[in-house]
Amino acid sequence: MIRALIVAALTAPLLSGCVIYSNEGGERDVVVNWSDHGKPALEAVRSARIADGRLIVRVESSGCTDATHFAVDLTPVDDGVTNIALRRNAEDLCKALVPEGVDVSWTLSELGVEPGTPTRLLNPTKL
């Protein structure tokens, strides 16, 4: 009897973490949208600046990343600021070690942004 109590006491904590989920409630398909409207997620950037009429952004790279790997979304906002969002549209399949990342850049005229226009980069930063 004591042995059974000891076994029960030792196994109770092990069984308390079990969760049983029954799908008999009718759930068939679960859809999770990780980004809006099927667009790729915003690229994490290491740094960003505007200098000499260019938007310059430092991003992760495996050796082949360049500006053509990104789509740049511009959205004018009511407060007079233009929001900028970078989305990677092509993978960097190279195998080089580039721990510091690479700079990619676009001229403001390529982006259709007038010099002096206030801008806001929406991308998350990665240090």
Secondary structure, DSSP 8 states (H G I E B T S, - for coil): -HHHHHHHHHHHHHHTT------TT--------SSGGG---B--EEEEEEETTEEEEEE--SS---GGGEEEEEEE-TTS-EEEEEEE-S--------TT-EEEEEEHHHHT--TT--EEE-S-B--
